[in-house]
Amino acid sequence: MSERDTVAALKRLAGAKPEFRLSELQKDTGKGQSRASLADIIRPHLDDLGLTLRPAGDDYVISRRPEEEPLTVSDAGRERQLAFFRNPEVPDYIQRQVEAYIEKKTSKSPDDPVVLDRMRNAILVQKSQYWKERQVSYRKAYPVLGYLAYHAPVYLVQFEHIFWQFINQGLAKPHMRILDVGTGPGVVPLAIIDLYGRIGSGSAEVYAIERSEEHLEAYNALVPAAAEARGGAVRVEKPIREDIGALALENLPDRIDLMVFSNVLNELRHIDISQRADLVVGLADRLAPDGTIIIVEPADLANSTAMRQVVRAIADRGLTIHSPCSFIRETACNPARCWTFEQKGDIRPTWLMERLAEGKDGYRFINVDIKYSSAFLRKDTRTQHAYRVPPGAKFARLSHLRQHIDRKINVVAALISGNLGDNRTKVYKVCDGTPANPIYAVIPGTLRGPNRDALGEIAYGDIVKFYGILVRFNRDHNAYNLVVLPGTRIEPAECPAGEEGGTRAT
């Protein structure tokens, strides 16, 4: 049996049992190989599989490595962070640092009309390049200053939401080793530093990669100073200046707990979906065995659907999609039309943003709404939800809705959007991993009673059972609507006992 087949047999046994003997693996691999030589073959693979090997007489015991306890946040720290989200704004100390950097860079006050006008022009150029799907250049100073003024405030608060979700799902360790790939001026590290400082628990060492010299200059001016201002819970390592497509893995830290690609992959327009997936999987070699990758992209149709295709391709190469997708039918999805995103409360405009908006067409320089598409991927098999549709359960597959048009049926699906409609007609995207056509749960404007708000309290990515829901086909959009009726029963799908959230797929 080849080494590859031996490792595959090891994975099967490890998936079935928390602990077993090497002699059991020896039986699976056939005779003719001593236990000592078999132990030598599997040792290089144990770390990546989260396994340990210890002698036991003339045999060995193989067991799963005990998991480190996740980061815990005090009630007071949790309340401080939730209060921040209720009234989100870029903290004063970061706003002051950004303005001080602009003054240092331009030798003029951020209030100077020339400085403001040049930033406005840079912002308008960036927005034009973005919508024309052209590469945005950050080789000169003012594009970076414009980015700090217009894009960075939303992205900073946005990543605090994402990192808070990461903590709440039990994925954060008390001490984290974090790599931000394509960091720009350091928005993701700034968000991490700010959140750690607010909750008052946990620590991290942050590494970053960026190719733009102008971005790195801003990073070095802002990020270490923010870490110091917030008490030193985050240690900032010297960023690596390199193009992410030409990275040498040996130059990166190993055993990374969290690797972040925030608004990065969509800018690699010179490579296709498959190549983007290859890039991420290659860098995942530096993850710890229980490491996580977070991918974040803009919420528009083109970038959101492209991201879902990249994530699917990454999963096809061996990583696990942790969330928001839940493959409750244990089938691979078709993400070509999967436009799904999250939306959070608007931030308060920064002082600098308000000054930019004082000129002509000021609304063009106000950027406060948070909308984004994201995915968590794992190097191990951990997923947000362990629920799978039981064999024989009377729930229709969403890919079979064409057979049930104008009928009331039962379905189970993950809720993968907030309300896409309005206060009258509420629309939520749902998925069970099987459909090629988009599927929406619709609460009509005429509906009254408890079902009117039944989906409002269900979290993004959670799994819901619908009993007696009406199937309609929307020809204009080639999509299906599942219409909630007064008699429709809506229930959360519960995981087996002891597997509620943050569980491992079996």
VOGU-3710 file (C-alpha; in Angstrom, 3 decimals, decimal comma):
1> mserdtvaal> 0,000/0,000/0,000  1,303/3,453/-0,926  1,920/6,225/1,609  -1,072/8,093/0,194  -3,336/5,076/0,746  -1,944/4,618/4,254  -2,738/8,236/5,144  -6,241/7,858/3,655  -6,809/4,790/5,866  -5,528/6,761/8,861
11> krlagakpef> -8,016/9,546/8,119  -10,890/7,051/7,937  -10,058/5,534/11,305  -9,532/8,948/12,916  -12,919/10,090/11,610  -14,628/7,044/13,092  -12,866/6,807/16,473  -11,384/9,364/18,873  -8,677/6,830/19,797  -7,404/3,608/18,251
21> rlselqkdtg> -4,329/1,384/18,018  -1,736/1,384/15,280  -2,386/-2,338/14,949  -5,881/-1,475/13,664  -4,330/0,647/10,944  -1,892/-2,179/10,243  -4,810/-4,497/9,544  -6,309/-1,962/7,131  -3,049/-1,533/5,248  -2,298/-5,230/4,914
31> kgqsraslad> 0,508/-7,428/6,169  4,184/-7,109/5,408  4,804/-3,812/7,231  6,042/-3,577/10,803  4,333/-1,276/13,261  7,550/0,681/13,735  7,903/1,359/9,992  4,199/2,196/9,746  4,635/4,686/12,611  7,512/6,316/10,708
41> iirphlddlg> 5,287/6,695/7,625  2,413/8,416/9,440  4,420/10,647/11,808  4,896/13,512/9,269  1,104/13,628/8,738  -0,069/13,563/12,356  0,231/17,297/12,979  -1,902/18,272/9,996  -4,526/15,696/10,980  -4,628/16,860/14,598
51> ltlrpagddy> -3,486/13,471/15,906  -0,938/12,248/18,429  0,997/8,984/18,578  2,320/7,377/21,769  3,896/3,960/22,466  1,801/1,357/24,291  3,828/-1,839/24,830  4,533/-3,354/21,439  1,811/-1,185/19,889  1,003/2,533/19,586
61> visrrpeeep> -2,084/4,546/20,532  -3,306/7,154/18,046  -5,673/9,791/19,415  -7,046/13,205/18,549  -5,035/16,071/19,954  -6,927/17,818/22,788  -8,342/21,095/21,584  -7,184/24,314/23,197  -9,924/26,040/25,139  -11,386/28,916/23,104
71> ltvsdagrer> -11,001/32,554/24,065  -13,512/33,624/26,673  -14,772/37,187/26,943  -16,056/38,633/30,204  -19,607/39,925/30,459  -18,236/43,446/30,773  -16,033/43,048/27,699  -18,920/41,602/25,722  -21,188/44,490/26,656  -18,536/47,039/25,652
81> qlaffrnpev> -18,240/45,459/22,214  -21,999/45,200/21,721  -22,334/48,857/22,744  -19,769/49,705/20,065  -21,862/47,890/17,455  -25,002/49,727/18,552  -23,328/53,058/17,731  -20,491/52,122/15,387  -17,835/54,652/14,503  -14,098/54,709/13,957
91> pdyiqrqvea> -12,529/55,333/17,406  -11,121/58,787/18,025  -7,542/57,597/18,481  -7,536/55,984/15,009  -9,127/59,057/13,405  -6,437/61,228/14,981  -3,682/58,898/13,769  -5,024/58,958/10,201  -5,208/62,749/10,172  -1,709/63,016/11,651
101> yiekktsksp> -0,426/60,714/8,927  -2,073/62,839/6,209  -0,457/65,938/7,688  2,943/64,238/7,842  2,597/62,932/4,294  1,437/66,197/2,691  3,086/68,723/5,045  -0,331/70,371/5,198  -3,358/70,202/7,456  -6,045/67,668/6,498
111> ddpvvldrmr> -8,336/70,723/6,362  -6,285/72,267/3,569  -8,557/72,768/0,517  -5,889/71,437/-1,866  -5,401/68,260/0,192  -9,152/67,686/0,420  -9,634/68,262/-3,296  -6,856/65,857/-4,246  -8,318/63,187/-1,978  -11,726/63,726/-3,564
121> nailvqksqy> -10,233/63,223/-7,022  -8,440/60,050/-5,867  -11,669/58,662/-4,415  -13,623/59,336/-7,604  -10,936/57,626/-9,695  -10,946/54,578/-7,395  -14,727/54,275/-7,558  -14,658/54,533/-11,345  -11,949/51,886/-11,655  -13,832/49,583/-9,308
131> wkerqvsyrk> -17,119/49,698/-11,229  -15,283/49,280/-14,524  -13,576/46,208/-12,984  -10,143/47,669/-13,500  -7,136/47,279/-11,246  -6,953/50,042/-8,626  -3,426/51,403/-8,271  -1,904/52,469/-4,952  1,528/53,489/-6,186  1,093/57,163/-5,303
141> aypvlgylay> 0,269/58,928/-2,067  -3,192/60,347/-2,706  -4,864/57,063/-3,706  -3,799/55,692/-0,301  -4,958/58,837/1,506  -8,269/58,639/-0,347  -8,583/54,980/0,673  -7,982/55,890/4,314  -10,601/58,623/4,136  -13,366/56,826/2,208
151> hapvylvqfe> -12,988/53,019/2,308  -11,073/52,280/5,504  -13,705/53,475/8,045  -16,357/51,013/6,823  -13,865/48,180/6,350  -12,529/48,655/9,881  -15,917/48,354/11,585  -16,893/45,623/9,125  -13,974/43,442/10,150  -14,741/44,004/13,817
161> hifwqfinqg> -18,143/42,411/13,092  -16,442/39,510/11,335  -13,783/38,997/14,029  -16,470/39,169/16,723  -18,358/36,426/14,884  -15,116/34,413/14,779  -14,796/34,749/18,562  -18,472/33,979/19,239  -18,289/30,789/17,202  -15,558/29,507/19,516
171> lakphmrild> -12,820/29,662/16,868  -10,498/32,159/18,576  -7,748/30,957/20,901  -6,535/32,888/23,962  -3,442/33,781/21,909  -3,711/34,049/18,129  -1,133/34,085/15,348  -2,783/36,077/12,532  -1,674/36,727/8,938  -3,407/39,445/6,910
181> vgtgpgvvpl> -2,778/38,823/3,209  -2,886/42,012/1,117  -3,225/44,231/4,166  -3,205/47,615/2,390  -2,725/50,329/5,030  -3,535/47,810/7,782  -7,302/48,068/8,214  -7,735/44,455/9,363  -4,927/44,698/11,964  -6,404/47,997/13,191
191> aiidlygrig> -9,804/46,322/13,643  -8,226/43,424/15,548  -6,210/45,777/17,760  -9,257/47,908/18,508  -11,491/44,945/19,360  -8,932/43,284/21,646  -8,415/46,582/23,435  -12,150/46,983/23,985  -12,986/43,473/25,230  -9,938/43,379/27,518
201> sgsaevyaie> -9,077/39,710/26,960  -7,015/37,688/24,509  -3,795/38,516/22,692  -2,346/38,129/19,225  0,719/38,496/17,074  -0,110/40,012/13,705  1,785/39,459/10,462  0,920/41,157/7,178  1,751/41,004/3,474  1,502/43,944/1,090
211> rseehleayn> 3,218/44,842/-2,183  2,472/48,598/-2,328  5,197/50,747/-0,812  2,717/53,568/-0,207  0,346/51,242/1,645  3,211/49,910/3,740  4,282/53,420/4,685  0,766/54,081/5,987  0,703/50,685/7,728  3,958/51,387/9,577
221> alvpaaaear> 2,677/54,797/10,664  -0,718/53,575/11,890  -0,712/49,958/13,042  2,181/49,791/15,569  1,036/53,091/17,115  -2,527/51,767/17,471  -1,254/48,580/19,126  0,676/50,637/21,642  -2,282/52,935/22,266  -4,562/49,957/22,992
231> ggavrvekpi> -2,352/48,454/25,681  -0,124/46,047/23,818  -2,407/42,977/23,666  -1,457/42,741/19,978  2,165/42,455/18,918  2,719/43,789/15,402  5,425/42,094/13,370  7,236/43,819/10,518  5,076/43,492/7,393  6,352/41,529/4,426
241> redigalale> 6,617/43,473/1,172  5,734/40,975/-1,532  3,216/40,235/-4,258  0,926/37,500/-2,895  1,195/35,644/-6,185  4,951/35,285/-5,755  5,216/34,432/-2,064  7,816/31,937/-0,893  6,150/29,887/1,840  9,385/29,541/3,778
251> nlpdridlmv> 9,345/33,323/4,331  5,977/33,172/6,092  5,287/32,298/9,714  4,026/28,772/10,312  1,185/27,459/12,474  -1,007/30,461/11,639  -4,305/30,393/13,522  -6,113/32,876/11,290  -5,347/33,896/7,715  -7,369/36,797/6,296
261> fsnvlnelrh> -8,054/37,751/2,662  -10,126/40,931/2,966  -11,110/42,587/-0,337  -8,069/40,983/-1,959  -9,036/38,078/-4,219  -11,444/40,194/-6,300  -8,503/42,414/-7,266  -6,633/39,477/-8,831  -8,449/39,966/-12,109  -5,529/38,608/-14,111
271> idisqradlv> -6,123/35,074/-12,762  -9,264/32,936/-12,906  -11,354/31,269/-10,186  -9,290/28,081/-10,205  -6,005/29,957/-9,902  -7,306/32,063/-7,018  -8,319/28,871/-5,225  -4,870/27,379/-5,857  -3,252/30,485/-4,376  -5,296/30,273/-1,176
281> vgladrlapd> -4,783/26,528/-0,794  -1,040/26,956/-1,296  -0,844/29,536/1,498  -3,038/27,321/3,705  0,007/25,077/4,063  1,166/27,549/6,730  -2,012/27,183/8,811  -2,059/25,414/12,146  -3,930/22,084/11,981  -6,990/23,847/13,432
291> gtiiivepad> -6,423/27,105/11,565  -9,084/29,227/9,885  -9,150/31,231/6,662  -11,523/34,203/6,398  -12,329/35,522/2,934  -14,215/38,820/2,639  -15,379/40,484/-0,564  -17,721/43,332/-1,569  -21,434/42,528/-1,668  -22,108/43,424/-5,317
301> lanstamrqv> -23,311/40,665/-7,652  -20,077/40,106/-9,590  -17,695/39,989/-6,622  -20,036/38,102/-4,299  -20,795/35,294/-6,750  -17,138/35,072/-7,789  -16,168/34,691/-4,136  -18,626/31,821/-3,634  -17,135/30,076/-6,661  -13,617/30,529/-5,280
311> vraiadrglt> -14,703/29,149/-1,900  -16,313/26,136/-3,553  -13,112/25,519/-5,530  -11,049/25,766/-2,323  -13,306/23,184/-0,674  -12,873/20,900/-3,684  -9,125/21,052/-2,958  -9,517/19,726/0,573  -10,357/22,567/2,965  -13,655/22,628/4,867
321> ihspcsfire> -16,259/25,370/4,509  -17,117/26,219/8,102  -19,718/28,918/7,447  -22,032/30,432/6,357  -22,773/27,468/4,088  -24,138/24,298/5,693  -24,198/21,260/3,428  -27,176/19,677/5,114  -27,767/17,323/2,167  -24,058/16,426/2,035
331> tacnparcwt> -23,888/17,524/-1,593  -21,555/19,961/-3,338  -23,344/23,159/-4,279  -23,380/25,115/-7,534  -22,435/28,677/-6,542  -22,656/30,296/-9,997  -25,815/32,245/-9,027  -25,186/32,399/-5,284  -25,453/36,095/-4,511  -25,566/36,347/-0,753
341> feqkgdirpt> -24,223/38,910/1,693  -24,574/40,304/5,192  -25,581/43,818/6,143  -24,838/45,623/9,411  -25,810/48,998/10,825  -24,370/52,142/9,241  -21,301/53,702/10,816  -21,066/57,341/11,793  -19,077/59,374/9,218  -15,565/60,240/10,340
351> wlmerlaegk> -14,499/63,841/10,798  -12,454/63,602/7,616  -15,364/62,150/5,653  -17,582/65,030/6,753  -14,980/67,545/5,555  -14,750/65,825/2,183  -18,548/65,989/1,886  -18,609/69,766/2,342  -17,699/70,301/-1,300  -19,711/69,874/-4,492
361> dgyrfinvdi> -21,671/66,579/-4,726  -20,752/65,852/-1,125  -22,856/62,680/-0,995  -20,263/60,994/-3,249  -17,757/61,074/-0,396  -19,940/59,631/2,347  -19,442/55,871/2,752  -21,175/54,477/5,836  -23,132/51,325/4,911  -21,680/47,906/5,731
371> kyssaflrkd> -22,469/45,142/3,242  -20,127/42,248/2,575  -19,851/38,626/1,506  -17,664/36,375/3,596  -16,731/32,767/4,252  -14,844/30,899/6,962  -12,806/27,880/5,880  -10,998/25,410/8,108  -7,981/23,186/7,715  -9,717/20,566/9,880
381> trtqhayrvp> -13,304/19,333/9,459  -14,972/21,721/11,886  -18,215/23,336/10,712  -20,622/25,826/12,241  -23,546/23,384/12,112  -23,504/19,598/12,287  -27,148/19,202/11,256  -27,784/16,875/8,318  -31,202/16,033/6,873  -32,053/12,621/8,348
391> pgakfarlsh> -32,585/9,758/5,880  -36,248/9,429/5,037  -37,145/12,873/6,415  -40,115/14,386/4,596  -38,389/17,536/3,398  -38,234/18,305/-0,323  -34,857/19,090/-1,869  -34,692/22,650/-3,110  -33,345/21,350/-6,420  -36,690/19,537/-6,900
401> lrqhidrkin> -38,968/22,552/-6,455  -40,009/22,442/-10,114  -41,995/19,320/-9,169  -43,928/21,190/-6,479  -44,916/24,515/-8,071  -48,146/25,903/-6,540  -48,120/23,228/-3,829  -47,504/23,430/-0,085  -44,512/21,380/0,995  -41,988/20,966/3,804
411> vvaalisgnl> -38,375/22,110/3,340  -35,288/22,615/5,489  -32,620/25,152/4,532  -30,007/27,564/5,816  -30,924/31,244/5,956  -28,144/32,970/4,019  -29,215/36,578/3,843  -30,885/39,255/5,851  -34,086/40,808/4,588  -33,536/41,623/0,904
421> gdnrtkvykv> -37,014/43,094/0,548  -38,498/45,958/2,534  -40,580/46,419/5,662  -43,673/45,332/3,748  -42,604/42,309/1,697  -39,695/40,520/3,349  -37,388/38,341/1,267  -34,672/35,993/2,545  -32,312/33,833/0,526  -32,242/30,186/1,600
431> cdgtpanpiy> -30,184/27,180/0,518  -29,828/23,477/1,290  -26,759/22,999/-0,905  -28,657/21,507/-3,850  -30,282/24,238/-5,996  -29,044/25,655/-9,278  -31,714/28,374/-9,193  -31,849/30,987/-6,412  -34,460/30,226/-3,744  -36,108/32,859/-1,549
441> avipgtlrgp> -38,370/32,629/1,485  -40,963/35,381/1,038  -43,152/36,913/3,736  -45,908/38,777/1,845  -46,851/42,292/2,831  -50,407/41,102/3,468  -49,363/38,435/6,007  -50,313/39,090/9,613  -49,660/37,160/12,800  -46,541/35,592/14,355
451> nrdalgeiay> -45,067/34,443/11,026  -44,612/38,055/9,975  -41,449/38,357/12,070  -40,520/34,685/12,311  -37,272/35,015/10,341  -36,139/38,339/11,776  -34,443/36,792/14,815  -32,757/33,925/12,986  -29,018/34,437/12,523  -27,298/34,454/9,147
461> gdivkfygil> -26,302/30,870/8,320  -28,688/29,177/10,785  -30,821/26,275/9,590  -34,614/26,481/9,526  -37,447/23,997/8,978  -40,523/25,190/7,067  -43,722/23,124/7,205  -46,542/23,919/4,775  -44,789/26,576/2,700  -46,110/27,443/-0,782
471> vrfnrdhnay> -43,860/27,057/-3,861  -44,011/29,706/-6,608  -41,815/30,157/-9,679  -40,597/33,659/-10,557  -40,151/33,631/-14,338  -38,697/37,143/-14,456  -35,713/36,089/-12,325  -35,641/32,324/-13,041  -35,904/31,739/-9,299  -38,248/30,077/-6,820
481> nlvvlpgtri> -40,166/31,761/-4,022  -41,205/29,871/-0,908  -44,180/31,874/0,311  -44,844/31,899/4,046  -48,578/31,479/4,800  -50,543/32,018/8,025  -50,497/28,255/8,571  -46,788/27,750/7,768  -44,822/26,392/10,725  -41,277/27,707/11,080
491> epaecpagee> -38,787/26,060/13,449  -35,019/26,186/13,902  -33,322/22,897/13,016  -31,666/21,650/16,162  -28,289/19,914/16,211  -27,910/16,635/18,132  -27,313/17,036/21,862  -23,867/18,416/22,613  -23,324/19,622/19,038  -24,983/23,018/19,132
501> ggtrat> -22,780/25,373/17,124  -19,037/25,139/16,608  -19,189/21,385/16,037  -17,295/18,978/13,883  -18,748/17,400/10,789  -19,018/13,647/11,023
//
